[in-house]
Amino acid sequence: MSLEEIAELLATTTGAVKAALHRGRDRLREPEGAAASRRPVPSPELLDRFIERYNAKDVKGLVALMLEGGSTENVGNSFHIGSDPAEGTPRFFHAVVHGHREWPPEFQRDSARIERVEFDGEPILLAFRTYKGREALESIYRFEEQDGRIARIRSYAFCPETVRAVGEAFGVPVRTGIYRAPTPAPGAQWPDPDAKRKEGSS
């Protein structure tokens, strides 16, 4: 595929594709084993900026922390790259900040917060959500940093075993169980939670 075709497929720019190819080729030239052992661990300062924008419910600000061509992933469930609001990183961040209002009531949280911790020498974020007055750990976010920006985020909300292991390590309550996002009946769509508000404003 051409650079332009790859960029279109990944909803990014040809410049971002060129940069990724350059980085990949450099790593292939490294001595055997060196590339595999190197992991771009994020700085605590970058994660603190993420937390600040999360607390401000600033979705655009979170997107701006991303490296061009950076990716966000719900491990085992979805992958997002690029700036398309429907399928790119803005969709991921909107769900991180606001949750999924279209999901059934049993998945609706009262409140949410994230905090930075260090786990096995790596700064990560723990995502806590409160339902019916009970707070518990529901996800973990891992980051990769490049040039002072976020190159990759992985959320483990759909990896119950991982969330339980980390929760046990920190001695915090855990709420897990789902391996993928809930879906409506075949052929059906979730109702739009903002439909009535939209009708009233038109």
C-alpha positions in Angstrom: 0.0 0.0 0.0 1.1 3.6 -0.6 1.8 6.0 2.2 -1.4 7.8 1.3 -3.5 4.6 1.4 -2.0 3.7 4.8 -2.8 7.1 6.1 -6.3 7.0 4.9 -6.8 3.5 6.4 -5.5 4.7 9.8 -7.3 8.0 9.7 -4.0 9.9 10.0 -1.5 11.8 7.9 1.2 10.6 5.5 3.7 12.5 7.8 2.6 10.4 10.8 3.0 7.2 8.7 6.5 8.2 7.6 7.5 8.9 11.2 6.2 5.5 12.3 8.1 3.7 9.5 11.3 5.6 10.4 11.0 4.6 14.1 10.3 1.0 13.2 13.3 0.8 10.9 15.6 2.3 13.5 14.4 -0.3 16.0 15.0 -3.2 13.6 18.6 -2.0 13.2 19.2 -2.3 17.0 21.1 -5.3 18.4 19.0 -8.4 18.9 16.9 -8.1 22.1 17.5 -4.4 22.6 14.3 -3.2 21.0 12.2 -5.8 22.8 13.5 -4.7 26.2 13.0 -1.0 25.6 9.6 0.4 26.6 8.7 4.1 26.4 7.5 4.5 30.0 5.6 7.8 30.5 6.7 10.6 32.7 4.6 11.3 35.9 4.3 14.9 34.6 2.5 13.8 31.4 0.1 11.6 33.4 -0.6 14.5 35.8 -1.5 16.7 32.8 -3.8 13.9 31.7 -5.5 13.8 35.1 -5.9 17.6 35.2 -7.7 17.6 31.8 -9.7 14.5 32.8 -10.9 16.3 36.0 -11.8 19.4 33.8 -13.8 17.1 31.5 -11.7 18.5 28.7 -12.0 16.0 25.9 -10.3 18.3 23.3 -7.5 18.9 25.8 -6.9 15.1 26.2 -6.9 14.6 22.4 -4.3 17.4 22.2 -2.0 15.4 24.5 -1.8 12.7 21.9 1.1 12.4 19.4 0.0 12.7 15.8 -0.8 9.2 14.8 -1.0 8.0 18.4 -3.5 5.3 19.4 -5.9 4.4 22.1 -7.1 0.9 22.8 -9.6 -0.9 25.0 -7.6 -4.1 25.1 -9.6 -7.0 23.6 -12.5 -4.7 22.6 -11.7 -1.7 20.4 -8.8 0.3 18.8 -8.8 4.0 17.9 -6.4 6.1 15.9 -6.7 9.5 14.3 -9.0 12.4 15.0 -12.3 11.2 13.6 -15.0 11.9 16.3 -16.9 8.8 15.5 -14.1 6.2 15.5 -10.9 7.9 16.4 -9.3 8.9 19.7 -12.0 11.6 20.5 -14.5 8.8 20.8 -12.3 6.9 23.3 -11.7 10.1 25.4 -15.4 11.0 25.4 -16.2 7.6 26.9 -13.3 7.9 29.4 -14.6 11.3 30.6 -18.4 10.9 30.3 -18.9 7.2 30.3 -21.5 5.5 28.1 -24.9 7.2 28.7 -26.5 4.9 26.1 -25.7 1.7 28.1 -28.3 0.2 30.4 -28.8 1.7 33.9 -26.8 -1.0 35.7 -23.7 0.4 33.9 -24.3 4.0 34.7 -21.9 5.4 37.3 -22.5 8.0 40.0 -19.0 9.4 39.8 -15.5 8.5 38.6 -12.0 9.5 39.4 -8.5 8.5 38.3 -5.2 8.5 40.2 -1.6 8.0 39.4 0.4 5.1 41.0 3.6 3.2 40.2 3.2 -0.5 39.5 6.3 -2.6 38.8 8.3 0.6 38.2 5.8 2.0 35.7 3.6 5.0 36.3 0.0 4.0 35.5 -3.5 5.4 36.2 -6.1 3.6 38.2 -9.7 4.4 37.2 -12.2 4.2 40.0 -16.0 4.4 39.5 -18.8 4.7 42.1 -22.1 3.0 41.7 -24.8 3.2 44.4 -22.3 4.8 46.8 -19.7 2.0 46.4 -16.4 2.9 44.8 -14.2 0.3 43.1 -11.4 -0.1 40.7 -12.7 -0.8 37.2 -9.9 -0.1 34.8 -6.2 0.6 34.5 -4.6 2.9 31.9 -1.1 2.3 30.6 0.7 4.9 28.5 3.6 5.2 26.1 5.3 8.6 25.7 7.2 10.0 22.8 8.5 13.6 22.4 6.6 14.7 25.5 3.2 13.5 24.2 1.2 10.3 24.4 1.9 7.8 21.7 -0.3 5.0 23.0 -2.9 4.4 25.7 -4.2 1.0 26.7 -7.3 0.6 28.9 -7.8 -2.7 30.6 -11.5 -2.3 31.5 -12.4 -5.4 29.5 -9.6 -7.5 31.1 -11.0 -8.6 34.5 -8.1 -10.8 35.5 -5.6 -7.9 35.0 -7.8 -5.4 36.9 -8.2 -7.9 39.8 -4.4 -8.6 40.0 -3.6 -4.8 40.1 -6.4 -4.2 42.6 -5.1 -7.0 44.9 -1.6 -5.5 44.7 -2.9 -2.2 46.0 -5.5 -3.6 48.3 -8.4 -1.7 46.8 -12.0 -3.0 46.0 -12.4 -4.2 42.4 -15.5 -4.3 40.2 -15.0 -6.4 37.0 -16.7 -9.1 35.0 -17.2 -8.0 31.4 -14.9 -8.9 28.5 -16.4 -6.6 26.0 -18.8 -3.6 25.8 -22.4 -4.5 26.3 -24.5 -4.5 23.1 -28.2 -4.2 22.3 -30.2 -7.0 20.7 -29.1 -8.1 17.2 -30.2 -5.4 14.7 -31.2 -3.0 17.5 -29.5 0.3 18.5 -29.0 1.8 21.9 -31.5 4.7 22.4 -29.9 8.1 22.1 -29.9 9.4 25.7 -29.9 13.0 24.4 -32.8 12.6 21.9 -35.4 14.4 24.0 -33.1 17.3 24.7 -32.3 17.6 21.0 -36.0 17.5 20.1 -36.7 20.3 22.6 -33.9 22.5 21.2 -35.0 22.2 17.5 
